[in-house]
Amino acid sequence: MLAAYRHRLLATTLLVGAVFAVPAQAQDSALPTQGTPADTTNDQAASPAATGVTPAGDDATAPGAPAPGGDIVVTGSRIASPAAASASPLQVIGAEQIQQQGAINVQEVLLQNPAFGTPGISRTNSSFATQGAGAATVNLRNLGEDRTLVLVNGRRFVSGQPGSQAVDLNVIPTQFIDRVDVLTGGASAVYGSDAVAGVVNIIYKKNYEGLQADGQVGISQRGDGFDRQISLLGGKNFADGRGNIMLFGSYSKQGTVLKRDRSTEGGSSAVDSTSLTNLTGDLGDLFTPARPTLSSYAPGGRVFAGDQTFSYNTGSLVNCSDISCGGFNRSDYRYLAVPVERYVAAGRATFEVSPAANLWVEGNYAKTKVNTVIEPFPLDSTFNVVGASGRVPIQTVVGGVTYRNPYVPDAIFNAATDTDGDGLRDISFDRRLADFGNRTSSADRDLFRIAGGLTGKFAGDRWGYELYGIYGQSKEHQDGTGQFNTLRFQQALNAYTDPATGQVVCADPAARAAGCVPANIFGIGTLAPAAGYLAAPTFLDAKVTQTVFGGNVTGKLFSVFGADPVGVNIGTEYRRETSSNSFDLLTQQGLNGNNALPATSGRFHLWEGFGEAIVPLLQDRPFFHSLSLRGAVRVSDYSTVGTTVSYNYGGEWAPVQDVRFRVIAARSVRAPNINELFQPAQQDFPSGLLDPCTGVTLASTGTLATQCLAAAGVRANIAANNGTFTVNQSDRQGITSFGGGNINLQEEKSDSFTAGVVINPRSVSALRNLVLTVDYFNVRIRDAIIFTPLQFTLSQCYDQGNQDYCTQVVRRAAAQGGNSAGSIDQVNTTYRNSGGTKTSGVDTTVTWRQNLTDWGLAGTLNLHGSYTHLISGYTVPVPGSSRDYFAGEIGASRDRFTINGSYDLGGVGLTMTGTWLGQASVDDQFTGERPGSDPRVRVRPQFYLDSQLRFRTNDKFEFFVGGDNLLDNKPPYLADVSSSAGQDTDAGTYDPLGRRYYAGVRIAY
């Protein structure tokens, strides 16, 4: 039955795809021939789209100036020369490869490349985000989004995340992309701050003439996650070919997937669970679910009166002091993949006034809509209703007379005592605010960017220049529901029966005058009458702007030993960034049950001067087919951190045409961003923290026991739990954290070194289209700007006895409501230049394009593989502290590879893509075990298989069907140990969606 339904659904998908009637590919209105081998260009791969090289004079590749015909520009340099080659490892993802993945968002394709780590934000790991849900960022070398510089056509692009430099790839028009150059290694000397891990240079199509349309729809095997996209590209030459204009528009929507409809290796995610380790402390139980582990915050609530506990979770009042009070299944409400809707437009125009003056302009507009839903709010009087005491009076004094709250049942009233000495009986309580509905957010993001400039040649075409300007702006407005007004709640809880009217009213006359509605917390749904008064809608407004002006000249000087001329580039650039991020006033103060998130606003500007030189030394000599040296330097003057200097130097040596060795060393810098500098302390509710004191007894010895037993409330906890320190579900969920910016930060400094070889045996006819690259990389960051990890803070305090870290930990001195005495209340942090980070490894790529007719066979074959082995990777939160390893941990497997193979015969083509994630360990700060050292904390490798089948009826029409995760892999079970917030797995690293299909058409006119 289910299988038949799936077949019908896929057939419907194909019909819908055909209705959209649409295509793509640049440069020619006819669809390109898939998989046709091309001659190699220089010593990279087989074509410009596969090499990262473009004829000079094309302003789309880099801001470098034009040069004589035949010269090329390589991402990573601004200098054009006839024999340019990248000294840094460079991988290129062409438009053909993007199409063959059926990708709606280019992030999906980039994440298959092993040079990228787990993204900070994607639509499967951000359903719990207070801001930025559904965004799409990238993270080179596992060094972070803010150390990965994203460019468009070689120039900066405005951030989509307030206070950060991270670009939201949702705004990039996927079908407008000609290729993506991924340059790994420090590149600050060429492109400026943030290029510590490398550069992602997105190159748009150019000089297109014709009309193209494409459409695609997709759905998961389970019948959800419905995706669709359509796009239209048009281009026209004019003025006898001296000018060209292109316009592009697209619409896409990626559908919702609910957590309850998916499973992990630990079973269904429809019911709340936690790692059994969190209950037993045994690492052998790490991947075993304890299910159900329901939230103790239920719609019927719990009331703590004296030494007794009551609940309405069965529908009527029950004393549950010695039995379970019931629970609430949060997984039934949660999104796994948030829906993302995008409207994207782009345009580009060029006009050659004369060889000395070429005008160009490009623009982008994107509108993104994202909705999130999570379960109703878990209200706790000890935390977010009545302040630090957590006690709610159930009596009040009006006119000198003491009145009882009429909503309080006799059993609770009689059990309650006066715990704070004010002469009034009091209670504490918690409950799920199902009366208020789910917590939702709806975000609208708008981005606008325009860039333009003038290029030209002079001095007999030996020199070229470029002047350019860029303005970009991103704005976000977000509305939310499901929160409450804390101050109003306090007033509404203080109720009595007015003897004059017999009505239940709020005790405070001012509150009554303001419309106060008494709140009844005793029963399921009893808060509904007051919900309109208590509810507090939330909103957010954010804005980021970027302004850039610059200019540079590129030229040829003289020849050394008869080789190609020395190439130089010098220039200057001015950049100004602003960011503001402001929630509603209640959210800023933490007075609506939400995180306290004060407004952040800041700006900075800088002037930069840069220079670069490539010096060919020898050429076409025995053992020296080519030998060249290169270097670059950039001096920047920031309004925040002052003067910074970045540079690189290196060289290339090709003893023969088929083999080239390359090496480059670089000093890169990253100045602190606006959040890191100016953000006030923000409140967070971290998940997955492990209390080091769990299991400690009065008889325990050693540093850990000494530190724990000296902490507030720990001994009381031990006494209450049969001699062993124990935390419950409320304790694990009740930890908060505050962390903010630091205006005294300075720039990070990174030293990187890469050395490798490129082998392209073009002298061997059968292998002339084979390219093999092997590169060693080593990146070391000093003065890294980091938030000290919270688990590291706990480890340093309790395992190492470091009192500086103990000041950042606050424990509850006594039991508060459902929270135990001695449980962790706060673990705080801030940004510091205290960190150090290192990573090293080896990248290997193989590209082979072969026309099989040369071997007497039919068709063409294309193979591309990328493999990364991490040798080491760790951070040092503070100088002298122990290393916090990440190489070999989840999200940074030591071994990763992707292999892509395509076979085309006539009008039919087949592509298969396999992606391997090696085994990985849970964070060593959680387990205490170095990655890879303990099989109990390792998850097994994962292999994902994707495929696409294409049918072409003529040069202008193509129909395709495809599937992702065809093996229907289930992600590892990682709830509360290494999972994305609110999920049972790391949904940014592993595919949580399962098998899914898509179909579409491409048409060119």
N, C-alpha and C positions, 0 to 999 in steps of 0.2 A: 504493500500500500504506500509506504513512505517512498520507496524507490520509484514507483510509478508517478507519484506526485512530483518528485524531483525532476523526472524526465519532462513532464508537462511544463514545469516551471522554467526549465532551461529552454524549451522550445519557445515559450512565450518571450523569454529574454532575447532570443535571437530575432524574433519578429519585431520586437520593440527597437532593437538595435538597427534593423534595416530601415525602419520608419524614419529614424533620425538622419539617415543619409548624409554621412560626413567623413573627412580624411586628414592627410597632412604629410608634408615633407617640403623642405625649403629649396630654394634656388631654381626650381623648375615646376611648372604646373602639372607635369606628369609625375605619377608616383615613381620613386626611384627603384631601380632594380635591386632586390634584396640580395645581399651576400656576394656581390660581384667584387672579386679581388682587384685592388688597385696597386699601382706602382708605389714603392716605398718612398717616403719623403724624408730626406736626411737619414737619421739612424733610429727613428722612433718606430711607429707602426706604419700601416699600409696606406693611410690617407690622412689628409688634414683633420677629418672628423675623428680620427683615432689617435692623433699625435699631439694635439695641443699646439699646432703651428698653423699660422694663417698668413697669406701674403701680406707684406707690409703695405701700409696705405689703407688698411682696413681698421678703422678706429674701434671696431667692435671687440677686438681681442685685448687690448691694453691701452692705457692712455699714452703710449709712446707715439711719436710722430711718424708720418709716412716716410718711406725711403724708396729708392729706386726699385723698379719692377724686378721680381725674382727674390727679393729679400723677404725674410720671414721674421715674425715676432713670436716668441715662446712665452707662455704664462710663467711668471717668475722673473721676467726681465722687461725693460722698456725699450731695449735696443734691437733694431732690425738689422739683420745681416744675412748674406746668402747661405751661411752654414750654421745658423743658430741652432743650438740644442740646449735642452734643460740640464743644468748641473744638479738640480734637486730632483728627487723622485716625482714623476708626474704620471698620473693615470687619467685617462680620458674616457668619458661616457658619452657616446654619441646619441643623436636623436633616434637613430635606428634601434639602439639598445633600449632606450626609454620606451619606445613604441612596443617593442617585443615583450616588455614586462606588463603592459596594460596598466601602467601606473596613472593614477589620478593626480597624485602629489609627488613631486620629484624626490621628496624625502624617502619614499618607499624604495626607490632605486638606489639612492646613495647608501642607505643602511645595509644593503647587501654587500657593499664593499668592506672588506675586513679592516681597512684603515680607520673606519668609523666605530666609535663606541656607542653605548646606549644613549639615546637622546634625552636631554633633560625634560623635553615636552613633546609628546605625540598624542594622538587622539585616543590611544589605548592606555595611557598612564597618567591622565590628567583629570579624571572625572571628579576628584576631590579638591582640585585646585581652587583657591579663592579668586584667582585671576590667571588668565592665560590658558584656560582649558581649551583643548583642541588645536593649539598652535603646533607648529612643526619646526623643530630646530635640529641642528647637527653638531656632532661632537667628535672632532678628529683626535685620534690617539688617546682617547679617554681623558683628555686634558680639559674638557669643558667647552661649552658654547662660547663663552667670552674669550677663549683663546683660539677660536676658529673664525677666521675672517672670511665673510661671504661677500663676494663682489659680483656685480652684474656688468658684463662687458669691460671688465678690468677696473671698475670704479666702485666706490663705496655705495652701500644701499642702506636706507634708513632702517633702524631697528623696529621690530614689532613688539618688543617687550619693554615696557617703561623702566628706565634706569639702567638698562643693559645694552650691550652692543649686539645681542643675538637677533638675527634676521628670521622672521617667520616665513618659511617657504610656502605657506598657503598663498601668498601674494604673487608667487612666481608663476607666470603662464606656462604650464608644462608643455603644451603643443607648440609654443613659440620658441622653445629652446633648440638651438642647433647642436650644442654639446655642453658638457660640464667638465672643466679641467680641475682635477684634484691634486694640488701641489702640497706635498707633505714636507715638513721642515720649516724652520724659522724663515720668515720672509718680510720682517718688519722694515729692513733697509730699503726694500722696493715699494712696499704697499703701506707701511706705517704700523701703528700700534694695533695689537690684537692678533697679529699673524704669528703667534707663538707656536701653535701646533701645525699651522699651515694655512692654505687658502683654498676656498671653493669658489672658482671663477665660472659663473654661469654666462654662457655666450648665447645671445639671441640670434635668430635667423637674420639674414641680410640680403638685400638686392633681389628680393623675391618678386616675381611677376606672375599673376594668375589668381585663381581663387581655389581655396581648399576648404573642405568641411570634414569633420569627423564626429562620430558619436559612439558611445559605449554605455552598456548597462551591465550590472553584475549583481550577484546575490550569493549568500553563503549556502552550503549544503543543507543547513538547518532552516532555511527559509527566511532569514533575517539579514540585516546589514545590507539592504538594497542600495546600490550605488548607481549613479548615472552621471554622464558628462557629455556636453556638446561643445563644439568650438567652430569658429569660422575665421579664416585668414585670407586677406586679400592684399595684393600688391600690384603696383603699376610703375613702369619707367616713364619718364617724360623728358622733354628737352633733348631729344636725340640721345637718350641714354645717359645724360649727365646728371639726372636726378632720379630718385626712387622714393616711393612712399609705401609703407606697409601699415595695415591696421589689423588688429586681432581682438577677438572677443570670445569669452567662454563662460559656461555655467557648469557647475558640478555640485553634487550633493552626495555625501557619504552617510549611510544610514546607521541607525542605532543598533547596538548589540547589548543585551542585558547580561549581567554577571550570572544570573540564575540559569541561563540557557547554555552555559558552557561548563566544561569539566577540566580538571588538571589530572596529572598522574596520581593524585591522591583521591580522585573521585569527583563527584558532582560538586559544583560551586553554588548550588541552590540553597544550601543551609550554612550558616555561620560555623566556622571552625577556627582552630588555632593549632600551631605546631605543638605536639605533645611535649616537646622539650620545655615549653613555657610552663608546663605543669609539673614535670618530673625533674627538670634540670639535667637530664641525660641526653648527651649529644646523639646517642644512637636512636633517639626518637625524633630527630630533627624533621624528617620528611613524612612523619606519620601524623595524620590529622586526628585531633581530638574533636569529634563531631557528635552531637552539636555542642558548640560553645556559644550559646546565645548571649546577646547583650543583656545585662541586668537592668537596663533602662527600658522598661516596658510601658505600654499605654496605661495600664492600671497602676503603675508606680509602686514605690515602696515608701513607707513612712516609718521613721525611726523615732520611737517615743520611749524615753527612759531606756531600759535594757531590752525592749521588745521591738519587733519588726512586723509591720502589717502590709498587706497588699490587696489590691482589687483585681489582680490579673485573672482570676477565675470568674470574674463578673460580680462577685460579692466579697465583702471584707473577710480576710483570712489572716490569722496570726501565723506568720511564717518564720518565727524566730528560730525554729529548729528544723525547718523544711525549706525546700526551694521556693522562692517567691515567683518562679516562672521567668520567662525571658522573652526576647524579641529578636526575630530573624531579620537582620539588616540586609542580607544578601538578596532578599526578595525585591528590593527596591533599587539596587545600584546599577548604574551603567558600567559596562565594560569598555565599549567604544562609544564616544560621544558623537552625535551627529554634527557634521560640519558642512555648511552650505557656502559656496564661493561664487562671486561674480568678478571676473577678471578681464581687464582691457589693457591693451598695450599698443604702442605705435612707434614707428621709427621713420625718419625721413633724412635723406642726404641730397645735397646739391653741389655740384662742382661749378663754382663761379669761374675759376681758372685753376691751373696747376698750383698756384700760390695761395688759393683760398677755397677750401672745401667746408661747407656748412653741414652740420648734422644736429639732429635733435631726437630725443627719445623720451617716451613717457609711459608711466604705469599708473593704473588705478585698480584697486581691489577692494571689494566689500566682502567680509566674512561674517557669517552668523553661526554661533555655537550655543547649544543648549545643554545644560547638565541637570541631573536629578539624583538626589541621594535621599536616604530615609529621613523621617521627621527628626527634629532636634532632640538630643538627649539632655534634658534639663536636670540640673543638680543644684540644690539649694546651698550646698557647701562650697560651690565654686562660682556660680554665675547668677545668683539671685540676690542674696542678702549679705554678701560680703564675707570677710574672713571667718567670722564665727560660724557661719552656716546654720544658725539657729533661727527658726521662724516662730515668733510668739503666737500662741493660739488663744491668748487673752489680750485685751486691750483696756486702757483706762480712758474713759470719756467723761468729762465733768466730775472727776473725782470718783467715779463708779467703775468698778472692774466688770467687764463684760466678757463672756465666752464667745469665741467664733462659732456661729451656729452651724457651720458646715462640718465641724469636727465630730465624728462618731464618739459615743460614750467610751468604747473600748480604748480608743486612742487617747481621748482626753484623760481617762483614769490612769493610763500607763505613763503619761507625760510627766516630766518633772521640770523644775526650774534649774537649768544647768548653768546659767550665766549670772545668777544672783540679782536679777532685776525684779523679782517678786512675781513674775509671770511664767506660767508653764510654756514650754517651747518644744518644738520638734525639728527634725530635718527631714528632707524628702528628696526623691528623684522620680522622674517619670519621662516617658517618651511623649513628645508633644504632637501626637497624632491628631489632636484637635485642630492644629494649625496647618495640617497637610505636609507634604514633602518639602524638603529644602530644594529650591530650584534656582537656577541662574540663566539668564539670557544675555549673551554678549554680542554686540554689533561693533565690528572693527572696520575702519576705513583707512586706506593708505593711498597717498598720492605722491608721485615722484616725477620730476621732470629734470632732464639733463640735456645740455647742449653745448656746442663749442665750434671752434674753427681750427682746421688743420691746413697745412700747406708745406710746400717745398721752396727752397731757395738755394743760392750759391751753386747753381748747376746741378741741382738735385742731390747734392752731397749732404745737405742739411734739411731738416724738417722741424716743424714746430707744432705745438698744440696749445690752445687756450680752452678752458672748459669751466662750466659752472653746474652745480647740482643743488636742487632743493627737494627735500623729502619730508613728508609729514605722515605720521600714523596717529589715529585717534581711536579710543575705545569707550563705549558706554555699556555698562552692565547693570541689569536689574536683577534683584533676587527676592525670594519669599521664604517663609518658614522660620524667620527669626522673631524675637520678641523684645519689647522695651523693658529693660531691667528695672528702671526706676518706677515705671507704671506697675510692674509685677509686684514690687515691694509694697506699693500702696494698695493694690488690689487684694493682697493676702491679709492685710490688716482690716478685717471686716467685723461688724457686729450688727445686732438687730436693733434698729432705732425704735425705742419705746414709744415714740410719738406716732409712728406710722406703721410699725410692725414689719417694716421692710428691711431686708439685709442691705446694708450700705457700707461704703468705705468709711473708715473711722476718721480720716483726715479731711477736714472741711474744705481745704484748698483743693485736694484731689477730687472731692465730690463736685466741686464747682467746675472743675476741668473735665467732667464727664466720666470719672472713675467708675468702673464696673467691678463688683466684687468677684474674686476668683475662687472657685471651688476646685480643689485639687484631689478631692476624695471620691474616686470613681473613674470609670472609663467614659470619656467623652464629656465629662462635667465641666471642662474648661471652655467648651464651645460657645456658651453665651457671652463670655468675656473676650473671646478671641479677637473680635474686631477692635477692641480697646487695647489689647495687649500686643497684637501683631505689629511688627516693625519692618516694613519693606526696606530693602537695602539697595544702594546704587553705588556705582563707581564711574568716575570720569578720568581718563588718562590721555596724555598727549606727548608725543615725541617729535622733535624736529631735528633736521640735519641740514646744514648749509656748507657747501664746499666750493671753493674757487681755486684754480690752479693753472699752471702753465709749465711747459718744459720744451726743451729743444734737444734733438738727437742728430748726431752727425758722424761723419767718417773723417778721421784725421790722416794718418800716414800708415804705411805698411812696414812691418818688421820682418826682415829676412824674406821678403817676397810673398808673405802670406796675405790674407785678406786684410783690409785696413782696420786699424783700431777704431772701435765704435764707442761713443760716449753719449751719455744723457745727463743733463742737469736740469733742475727745476725747483719750483716752490709750490707750496699748497697751504691754504688756510681752511680750517674746519671749525665749525661751531655746532655744539650739541646741546639741546635742552630736553628736559623731561619733567613731567608733573604727573602725579598719581594721587587721587583723592577719593576716598570712600565717604559715605554719609557720616555725619557727626557722631551718631551712636556707635557705628563700627570703629571709627577712629579712637573712641574712648573705651571700646570693649563693653558697651552698655546695651548690647542686643543679643547677648549669648554667643556672639561670634568672637573670633580673634580680635584683639585690640590692634588695629592697623592704622597708625597715624599717617597723615598725608606726607608724601615725599616730593620735594621739588628741588631742582638743581640745574646747573649749567656749567659748561666749561668751553674754552676755545684754545686754539693753538696755531702757531705758525711753524712751518716746516721747510727745510731746504734739503735737497737730496742730489746725489750724483752717483753715476754708475759707469763702469768701463769694462769692455771685453777686449782683450788683447790677444789676437791670434799670433802665435810665435813661429810655428813651422807648419808647412802644408805640402802634401804630395811629395814626401821624401821617404826613403827607406826607414821603416819602423816609426815613421811619423806621418801617417796619412793626414793627421791634424793634431795640433797641440795648442792650447790656448789657456790663458789665465783670465780671471774675472774678479771684480770687487765692486762693492756698493757701500754707501754710507748715507745715513739720514740723521739730521739734527733737528730735534723738535723742542719747541718752547711752549709748555702748557701753562695755562692760568692756574692750575691746581698743584702740580708737582714740580714745576720748573723745567729745567733743561734735561732732556734725555738724548742718548746717542745709541743708534743701532747700526750694525754693519754686517757684511758678509764678505768672504773671500773663498776662492776655489779655482778649480780648473778641470779641463777635459783633455784626455789623451786617447787618440785612436791610432794604435800602431798599424792597423790595416783598416780598410773600409768597413769590414764586417764586425769589428769589435771596438767599443769605446768605453773607457774607464772615466768615472766622474767622481769628484769629491768637492764638498763645500762645507765650510764652517760658518756659523752665523751667531751673532748676538742680537737677540730680539727683545723688545720691551712691550709691556702692557701697562698702560696707565689705569688707575682705578676708575671704574665707571661711576655713574651718578648714585646708584643705590649704595655701592660700597663706601662712598664718601659721605652722603647726606641723609641716608635713610634713618629715621628714628627707630627705636627699638620696636620690632614687630613681634606679635605673639603667634606662636605656632603650637600645634598639638602633635608632637612626633609619635610615630608608631614604631613598634618593633624594638624598643629599648629594653634591655635586659638588666634588671636590678642585680648588681654584683652581690648584694647581701642575701639573696635568696638561698636558703639552706643553712645559714649561719645559726649556731647554737651558743649558749652561754659557755660551753666547754671548748668552742673553737679557738684556735690559736693562729698566730701569724699576723702579717700586716693587714690582710683583708678583715679578719675578725676584729682586730684592734680598732680599725677605722669604723667598721659597721657598728660595733657595740658602743662607740662613743657618739654616734649620731642620734639626733633627736628621735624619740619614739621607738627605736629599734628594740630595746629591751622590753618595752610594753607589748610590742608585737609578738616577741618570742613567748612571753608569758601567756598571751592569749591564744597561742597556736601550738600547744603541747610541746613547747621547748624548741621550736624551730621557726626561724623568720620566714614568713609566708606572705605572698602577695596574691590578690584576687583579680578578677577581670576588671573591676572598677579601678583598681590601683594601676593596672597596665594602661587603661584608657584615660586615666585622670592626670597624666603628666603634661605639663605645659612648658613652654620655652620662650624666652625673649632674646632677640638678637637684632642688632642694628649696625649702622654705618660708623665710620671712623674717619674724621676729617684730617687726621694726621698720617694717613696712608701715603706711601710712596709707590713708585712703579715697580712692577715685577721685572726681573732680568732673567733671560733664558739664553743658555748656550747650547746650540745644537750642532751635531756633526753627522753628515751622511756620506757614505762612500759606496760606490756600486759599479756595476758593469752592465752595458747594453750590448747584446749580441744579436745581430741581424745578418745572417749568412747569405747576403744577396749574391755573392759570387757562386753559390751553389744553386743551380736553377730550381731544384725541387724544394729548396728551403728559403727562397728569396723573400717570401712573404711571412716568414717566421721571425718573431721578435721575442727575445727573452731578456728580462731585466731582473737583477738581484741587487738589493740595496740594504746596507746596514744603517740603522738610525739610532741616535742617542740624543735625548733631550733632557737637559737638567735645568730646573727653574729655581732660582734663589729669590728670597723675599716674596714668596708666593702669597697672594692675598687669599685668605681662607677664613671661613667660619670654622672654628675648632669643632670637630665632630663631637656630637653629644655623647656617644658611647665611649669615645676616647677620653672625654672629660671624666666620665664615671670610672673608667679603668684607671686613669691617673690618680684620682682621689682615693679609691678604695684598694686597688691592687698595688699601687706604688706609694701611697701615703703622701702625695703631693698636695700640700694645703692650699696652694694657689688655685688649684682646680676645685678643691672642696668648697671654696667660697662661692662657686657657681652652682652648687647643689643645695636645694632646700627640701627638707623632709617634713612630714606632718608630725608634730610632737604628740598628737593624740588622734584617736579615731574621729573622722568627720563624716557623718552620714555613712555611705557605703564604702568609704576609703579607710583603710587600716591605719593604725598608728605606725609611724616609721616609714610609711610608703613615700615614694618620691612625689613631691609636689611640683618642683621646677628644676630644670637643668638649663642654664643660660649660657650665651656665647656672644661673640662679636667678631667683626672682621679684624684681622691682624696681618701685618707683613711678616708673620712668624714662620710661614711654611716653606717647605722645600719639596720639590717634586722631581722624580726622575722616571723616565721610561726609555727602554731600548728594545730593539728587536730587528727582525729581518723581513723585508717585503720582497715578494717574488711575483712577477707577472709573466704570463705567456700569451702571445697573440699569434694566431695563424690563420691566414686566409688563403684558400686554395681552390682554383678552378679544376674540378676533378676530370674535366675533359682532357687535360694534359696527361692524365694517367690512363686514358682510355675508358673512363667512367663518366657517368652523367651527373650533372648538377654542380653546385658549389658548396663548400664547407667552410664555416667560420668557427673558430674556437677562441675563447678568451678566458683566462683564469687568473685569479688574484689570491695570493696566500700571504698571511701575516703570522709570524711567530713572535710572541712577546718573550724576550729574555728576562726583563725585569720591569717592575713598575711599582712605585711606592711613593707615599707622601710622608713628610716629617712635620707634624703640626707645629712644633716649636723646636728650636735648635737644641740638640742633645737628647731629644726624646726618642723613644723607640719608633721604628718604621711602621707605618700603617700600609700594608701591602695591598695593592689592587690587582696586579698581574696574576691571573689565574682565578680571580674571583668572578662571581656572576656579573655579567656585563663586560668583562675583560678577559675572556678565555685566552689561554696562552696560544692556542692554535685556532685559526679561522680561515676558511677559504670559500670562494665563490667561483664556480665554473659555468660558463655559458657556451652552449653549442647550438649552431644553426645550420640547417641543411635546406637548400632551395633547389627545386627541380621544376623548370617551367614556371607555371603559375602557382605552384604549391610550395609552402615553406613551413618548416617545423623548428621551433626553438625550445630547448630544454635548459633550465637553470637550476643548479644545485648549490645550496648554501649550507656550510658545515660550521657549527659552533662547538668547539671542543669542551671537554668536561670543565666544570668550574666549581669553586667552593663558595660557601656562605662567608660573608664578611668576617675577617679575623678579629675585628673589634667586638663582634658578637660572640664568636665561638671560642676565641683565645687560641685558635689553631692557625698556623701559617697556611696560606692557600696551597692545596695539593698534598699536604702532609698527613691528612687524616681522612681516610675514605668515608668516615661517618658523616662528613660535612660536604661531600662532593655530590653534585648533580651530574647525571650522565650526559654525553654529547647529544646534540640534536642535528638532524639533517633534514632540510626542507627542499622539496622539489616543486618547481613551477614549470609550466609549459604553455606554449601558444602555437596554434595551427592557423596558417594563413592561406587564403585562396584569392588569386587575382584573375579576373576575367579579361582585363585589358590594362593598358597603361594608366588608366584613370580610375579604376575601381578595385578595391580590395576589401574582402570580408575576413574577419578573424574571430576565433574563439580561443579561450584560454582558461587556465586554472591555477590557483595558488595553493600552496600547502597541500599538494595532491595526496600525500601520505597521511594527511589528517593528524599530524602530530599533536599530542596534548602537551602543554607546558608543564614543567616540574612544579610540584606543590611546595610553596614557600610562604604560606600565610604567617604573618607576624614575625618572620625571621629575615626575609629579603624580598619582600613583595612591594609592589606599587601600592600606594595608599588605597585602602578599601578593597583590595583584590587578594586573590589566593596565589598569585604568582608575580614575577617581575614582567609585567605586561609591556614594558618598553624594550626588553631584551628578547623575550621569547614570543612567538606568535600565539596569541590567546584565542584567535578567532576560528581556527580550523579550516577545513577545505571550503573553497569558494570558487565560483566560476564567473566568467564575463564573456561578452560578445560585442562586436561592433563592426563598423564599416568606415572606410576612408575613400573619399572621392576628390578628384582634382579636375579643374576645368581650365 
